[in-house]
Amino acid sequence: MPRRKGAPEVNAGSMADIAFLLLIFFLVTTTIETDAGLDRMLPPMEPPTEEPPIIRQRNIFTVNINRNGQLLVEEEIMDIKNLRAAATAFLDNGGAPSGDPEHCSYCKGKRDSESSDNPTKAIISLKNDRETKYSTYITVQNELVGAYNDLRNREAQRLYGTDFVKMEAEYLNPETPSSVRDELKDKVKRIQELFPQKLSEAETSKNQ
Amino acid sequence: MSKFAKKKDGELPAVSTASLPDIVFMLLFFFMTVTVMKDSSIMVENTLPNATEIKKLEKKDRVIYIFAGKPTKEYSNVYGTETRIQLNDKFASVEEVGSYILAERAKKPQELQNVLTTALKVDKEANMGLISDIKQELRKVNALKVNYTTFEGDAFNNLQ
């Protein structure tokens, strides 16, 4: 008597392998890309009636980029590779004499009375031509932000024994627990106050 | 009779792996749904410059993108080879940037409207004139937080 069975069951053992293959394909091709870049704040539109504040010439560090990507820094031609060092020297100068209310106690610069009084007063003014290439502009921006970051790192190392850039990244990371972030907030703020980023961008000149 | 044959009685039954495919499929579907494929096709050349002092754009829902660059080959015979601005899926003029930002801002939830960042994805060959115009437009609509999106890399490579 022949035993009647249904159709033999299909072996589903390899199904897992197929599914794994697909899964791995998606895992590999998915790029959960996070964009990164230079964060900057634009100046707000100023009311036309407001008088511009008076700033001493020695507290301004002018950077001009011409259409060929050459730099004019403080009225002198400079190679872009030296810009970071020059900006750092300017910001860190601390020219105000001790006893002056603007004296900078943490500066390690040359204390040149012809350069900036205090990092909180120092302003970098960046001007570019309409024909300047965007890549050159980004390089200059990168060097200037780099100068600020170098100085902030130095102070963060001195005060808290860690890098400012690291602290800030951790502070901005949404995965950091809020208790840690609250603590970091004060530290980040303190360092930012020591070396505030005052980077003014004049409107571009048309023909120069 | 061998010693080994007898053991069979006490052996544990094999764990059923029949539900393994279900688990894996669940994972697969999760990844398929979570994965966001590129939402807008880029119609301009977009080789970003390099920079080292970069910060990550963490929260995607707080970012408005503006692309700029030369139209790619497909579009260059229609739109020319001058640097153009791309907003969403179409080319736009500088004057449209402001209204685009306002429209995008209105789409976001109320609590995010003040913390938006504008990411400028600009080709490294572009001229600063256009960027300055965009920046002026952004200032007019009070979208002051910008991010010049770049690749991570030595900034001096830009100069070559």
HADDOCK unambig.tbl for C-alpha pairs under 7 A between the chains (distance, minus, plus):
assign (segid A and resid 15 and name CA) (segid B and resid 21 and name CA) 5.89 0.50 0.50
assign (segid A and resid 16 and name CA) (segid B and resid 20 and name CA) 6.03 0.50 0.50
assign (segid A and resid 16 and name CA) (segid B and resid 21 and name CA) 4.35 0.50 0.50
assign (segid A and resid 16 and name CA) (segid B and resid 24 and name CA) 6.86 0.50 0.50
assign (segid A and resid 19 and name CA) (segid B and resid 21 and name CA) 6.44 0.50 0.50
assign (segid A and resid 19 and name CA) (segid B and resid 24 and name CA) 6.05 0.50 0.50
assign (segid A and resid 19 and name CA) (segid B and resid 25 and name CA) 6.11 0.50 0.50
assign (segid A and resid 20 and name CA) (segid B and resid 24 and name CA) 6.42 0.50 0.50
assign (segid A and resid 23 and name CA) (segid B and resid 28 and name CA) 5.02 0.50 0.50
assign (segid A and resid 26 and name CA) (segid B and resid 31 and name CA) 6.91 0.50 0.50
assign (segid A and resid 30 and name CA) (segid B and resid 35 and name CA) 6.41 0.50 0.50
assign (segid A and resid 34 and name CA) (segid B and resid 56 and name CA) 6.68 0.50 0.50
assign (segid A and resid 34 and name CA) (segid B and resid 57 and name CA) 6.34 0.50 0.50
assign (segid A and resid 34 and name CA) (segid B and resid 58 and name CA) 6.84 0.50 0.50
assign (segid A and resid 35 and name CA) (segid B and resid 56 and name CA) 6.03 0.50 0.50
assign (segid A and resid 35 and name CA) (segid B and resid 57 and name CA) 5.55 0.50 0.50
assign (segid A and resid 35 and name CA) (segid B and resid 149 and name CA) 6.69 0.50 0.50
assign (segid A and resid 36 and name CA) (segid B and resid 54 and name CA) 6.02 0.50 0.50
assign (segid A and resid 36 and name CA) (segid B and resid 55 and name CA) 5.41 0.50 0.50
assign (segid A and resid 36 and name CA) (segid B and resid 56 and name CA) 4.14 0.50 0.50
assign (segid A and resid 36 and name CA) (segid B and resid 57 and name CA) 5.45 0.50 0.50
assign (segid A and resid 36 and name CA) (segid B and resid 149 and name CA) 5.65 0.50 0.50
assign (segid A and resid 36 and name CA) (segid B and resid 150 and name CA) 6.17 0.50 0.50
assign (segid A and resid 37 and name CA) (segid B and resid 54 and name CA) 4.68 0.50 0.50
assign (segid A and resid 37 and name CA) (segid B and resid 55 and name CA) 5.50 0.50 0.50
assign (segid A and resid 37 and name CA) (segid B and resid 56 and name CA) 6.49 0.50 0.50
assign (segid A and resid 37 and name CA) (segid B and resid 147 and name CA) 5.81 0.50 0.50
assign (segid A and resid 37 and name CA) (segid B and resid 148 and name CA) 5.23 0.50 0.50
assign (segid A and resid 37 and name CA) (segid B and resid 149 and name CA) 4.00 0.50 0.50
assign (segid A and resid 37 and name CA) (segid B and resid 150 and name CA) 4.73 0.50 0.50
assign (segid A and resid 38 and name CA) (segid B and resid 53 and name CA) 6.70 0.50 0.50
assign (segid A and resid 38 and name CA) (segid B and resid 54 and name CA) 4.95 0.50 0.50
assign (segid A and resid 38 and name CA) (segid B and resid 55 and name CA) 6.17 0.50 0.50
assign (segid A and resid 38 and name CA) (segid B and resid 147 and name CA) 5.35 0.50 0.50
assign (segid A and resid 38 and name CA) (segid B and resid 148 and name CA) 5.08 0.50 0.50
assign (segid A and resid 38 and name CA) (segid B and resid 149 and name CA) 6.43 0.50 0.50
assign (segid A and resid 39 and name CA) (segid B and resid 55 and name CA) 6.75 0.50 0.50
assign (segid A and resid 39 and name CA) (segid B and resid 146 and name CA) 5.99 0.50 0.50
assign (segid A and resid 39 and name CA) (segid B and resid 147 and name CA) 4.40 0.50 0.50
assign (segid A and resid 39 and name CA) (segid B and resid 148 and name CA) 6.51 0.50 0.50
assign (segid A and resid 40 and name CA) (segid B and resid 145 and name CA) 6.20 0.50 0.50
assign (segid A and resid 40 and name CA) (segid B and resid 146 and name CA) 5.39 0.50 0.50
assign (segid A and resid 40 and name CA) (segid B and resid 147 and name CA) 6.00 0.50 0.50
assign (segid A and resid 41 and name CA) (segid B and resid 144 and name CA) 5.46 0.50 0.50
assign (segid A and resid 41 and name CA) (segid B and resid 145 and name CA) 4.81 0.50 0.50
assign (segid A and resid 41 and name CA) (segid B and resid 146 and name CA) 6.05 0.50 0.50
assign (segid A and resid 42 and name CA) (segid B and resid 139 and name CA) 6.83 0.50 0.50
assign (segid A and resid 42 and name CA) (segid B and resid 144 and name CA) 4.72 0.50 0.50
assign (segid A and resid 42 and name CA) (segid B and resid 145 and name CA) 6.43 0.50 0.50
assign (segid A and resid 43 and name CA) (segid B and resid 144 and name CA) 6.87 0.50 0.50
assign (segid A and resid 44 and name CA) (segid B and resid 139 and name CA) 6.00 0.50 0.50
assign (segid A and resid 44 and name CA) (segid B and resid 142 and name CA) 6.74 0.50 0.50
assign (segid A and resid 44 and name CA) (segid B and resid 144 and name CA) 6.89 0.50 0.50
assign (segid A and resid 45 and name CA) (segid B and resid 139 and name CA) 6.06 0.50 0.50
assign (segid A and resid 45 and name CA) (segid B and resid 140 and name CA) 6.68 0.50 0.50
assign (segid A and resid 129 and name CA) (segid B and resid 128 and name CA) 6.98 0.50 0.50
assign (segid A and resid 130 and name CA) (segid B and resid 127 and name CA) 6.50 0.50 0.50
assign (segid A and resid 130 and name CA) (segid B and resid 128 and name CA) 5.03 0.50 0.50
assign (segid A and resid 130 and name CA) (segid B and resid 129 and name CA) 3.90 0.50 0.50
assign (segid A and resid 131 and name CA) (segid B and resid 127 and name CA) 5.33 0.50 0.50
assign (segid A and resid 131 and name CA) (segid B and resid 128 and name CA) 5.97 0.50 0.50
assign (segid A and resid 131 and name CA) (segid B and resid 129 and name CA) 6.21 0.50 0.50
assign (segid A and resid 132 and name CA) (segid B and resid 127 and name CA) 5.58 0.50 0.50
assign (segid A and resid 132 and name CA) (segid B and resid 128 and name CA) 5.37 0.50 0.50
assign (segid A and resid 133 and name CA) (segid B and resid 125 and name CA) 6.13 0.50 0.50
assign (segid A and resid 133 and name CA) (segid B and resid 126 and name CA) 5.91 0.50 0.50
assign (segid A and resid 133 and name CA) (segid B and resid 127 and name CA) 4.68 0.50 0.50
assign (segid A and resid 133 and name CA) (segid B and resid 128 and name CA) 5.90 0.50 0.50
assign (segid A and resid 134 and name CA) (segid B and resid 124 and name CA) 5.36 0.50 0.50
assign (segid A and resid 134 and name CA) (segid B and resid 125 and name CA) 6.28 0.50 0.50
assign (segid A and resid 134 and name CA) (segid B and resid 126 and name CA) 5.41 0.50 0.50
assign (segid A and resid 134 and name CA) (segid B and resid 127 and name CA) 5.46 0.50 0.50
assign (segid A and resid 134 and name CA) (segid B and resid 128 and name CA) 5.48 0.50 0.50
assign (segid A and resid 135 and name CA) (segid B and resid 49 and name CA) 5.59 0.50 0.50
assign (segid A and resid 135 and name CA) (segid B and resid 124 and name CA) 4.71 0.50 0.50
assign (segid A and resid 135 and name CA) (segid B and resid 125 and name CA) 6.73 0.50 0.50
assign (segid A and resid 135 and name CA) (segid B and resid 158 and name CA) 5.44 0.50 0.50
assign (segid A and resid 135 and name CA) (segid B and resid 159 and name CA) 6.91 0.50 0.50
assign (segid A and resid 136 and name CA) (segid B and resid 158 and name CA) 6.59 0.50 0.50
assign (segid A and resid 136 and name CA) (segid B and resid 159 and name CA) 6.20 0.50 0.50
assign (segid A and resid 139 and name CA) (segid B and resid 51 and name CA) 6.79 0.50 0.50
assign (segid A and resid 139 and name CA) (segid B and resid 155 and name CA) 5.25 0.50 0.50
assign (segid A and resid 139 and name CA) (segid B and resid 156 and name CA) 6.60 0.50 0.50
assign (segid A and resid 139 and name CA) (segid B and resid 158 and name CA) 6.90 0.50 0.50
assign (segid A and resid 142 and name CA) (segid B and resid 51 and name CA) 6.01 0.50 0.50
assign (segid A and resid 142 and name CA) (segid B and resid 52 and name CA) 6.82 0.50 0.50
assign (segid A and resid 142 and name CA) (segid B and resid 53 and name CA) 6.06 0.50 0.50
assign (segid A and resid 145 and name CA) (segid B and resid 53 and name CA) 6.72 0.50 0.50
assign (segid A and resid 146 and name CA) (segid B and resid 53 and name CA) 5.99 0.50 0.50
assign (segid A and resid 173 and name CA) (segid B and resid 58 and name CA) 6.96 0.50 0.50
assign (segid A and resid 204 and name CA) (segid B and resid 132 and name CA) 6.82 0.50 0.50
